[in-house]
């Protein structure tokens, strides 16, 4: 890479399940390797997600906001 090329953005993985949300943020560490930048888990109340469908969107959104703040992500 060149000095003038922007640094690659981190990869973000979000797992949305009936029991909770999972967050992983990976950043390039050089030589094709990745470094864990942040991670976290936030529990959801029963009934927020049923059979793979979001039933209570506002509650899932609030949980995702809490999760990203707790994980310390800047993205």
C-alpha positions as CSV (number, residue, x, y, z in Angstrom):
1,X,0.0,0.0,0.0
2,X,1.0,3.5,-0.6
3,X,1.5,6.2,2.0
4,X,-1.3,8.2,0.5
5,X,-3.9,5.4,0.4
6,X,-6.5,5.4,3.1
7,X,-6.2,2.8,5.9
8,X,-8.7,0.0,5.3
9,X,-11.9,0.1,7.5
10,X,-12.4,-2.5,10.1
11,X,-14.6,-5.5,9.5
12,X,-17.7,-5.6,11.7
13,X,-19.6,-8.8,12.5
14,X,-23.1,-8.7,14.0
15,X,-24.9,-11.8,15.2
16,X,-28.6,-11.3,15.8
17,X,-30.2,-14.1,17.7
18,X,-33.4,-14.7,19.7
19,X,-31.4,-14.6,23.0
20,X,-29.2,-11.6,22.2
21,X,-26.8,-9.6,20.0
22,X,-23.1,-10.3,19.4
23,X,-20.6,-7.8,18.1
24,X,-17.1,-8.3,16.8
25,X,-14.8,-5.6,15.2
26,X,-11.6,-6.7,13.4
27,X,-9.0,-4.4,12.0
28,X,-6.1,-5.2,9.6
29,X,-2.9,-5.9,11.5
30,X,-0.6,-6.2,8.5
31,X,0.6,-9.2,6.5
32,X,-3.0,-10.3,5.9
33,X,-3.7,-10.8,9.6
34,X,-6.6,-9.3,11.6
35,X,-6.6,-7.8,15.1
36,X,-9.6,-7.8,17.5
37,X,-10.5,-4.2,18.1
38,X,-13.7,-4.7,20.1
39,X,-16.4,-7.2,21.0
40,X,-19.5,-7.5,23.1
41,X,-22.7,-9.3,23.8
42,X,-26.1,-7.7,24.7
43,X,-29.0,-9.9,25.9
44,X,-32.5,-9.4,24.5
45,X,-35.8,-9.8,26.3
46,X,-37.8,-12.9,25.2
47,X,-40.1,-12.1,22.3
48,X,-38.0,-9.4,20.7
49,X,-37.0,-11.9,17.9
50,X,-39.3,-14.8,17.1
51,X,-38.5,-17.4,14.5
52,X,-35.8,-15.3,12.9
53,X,-38.0,-12.2,12.6
54,X,-37.6,-9.0,14.6
55,X,-40.9,-8.4,16.4
56,X,-39.9,-5.5,18.6
57,X,-37.7,-3.3,16.4
58,X,-37.3,-0.4,18.9
59,X,-36.0,-2.7,21.7
60,X,-33.5,-4.5,19.3
61,X,-32.3,-1.1,18.1
62,X,-31.8,0.2,21.7
63,X,-29.9,-3.0,22.5
64,X,-27.7,-2.5,19.5
65,X,-26.9,1.1,20.5
66,X,-26.0,-0.1,24.0
67,X,-23.8,-2.8,22.6
68,X,-21.8,-0.5,20.3
69,X,-21.3,1.9,23.2
70,X,-20.2,-0.8,25.5
71,X,-17.9,-2.3,22.9
72,X,-16.3,1.1,22.4
73,X,-16.6,1.0,18.6
74,X,-16.0,4.2,16.6
75,X,-17.8,2.8,13.6
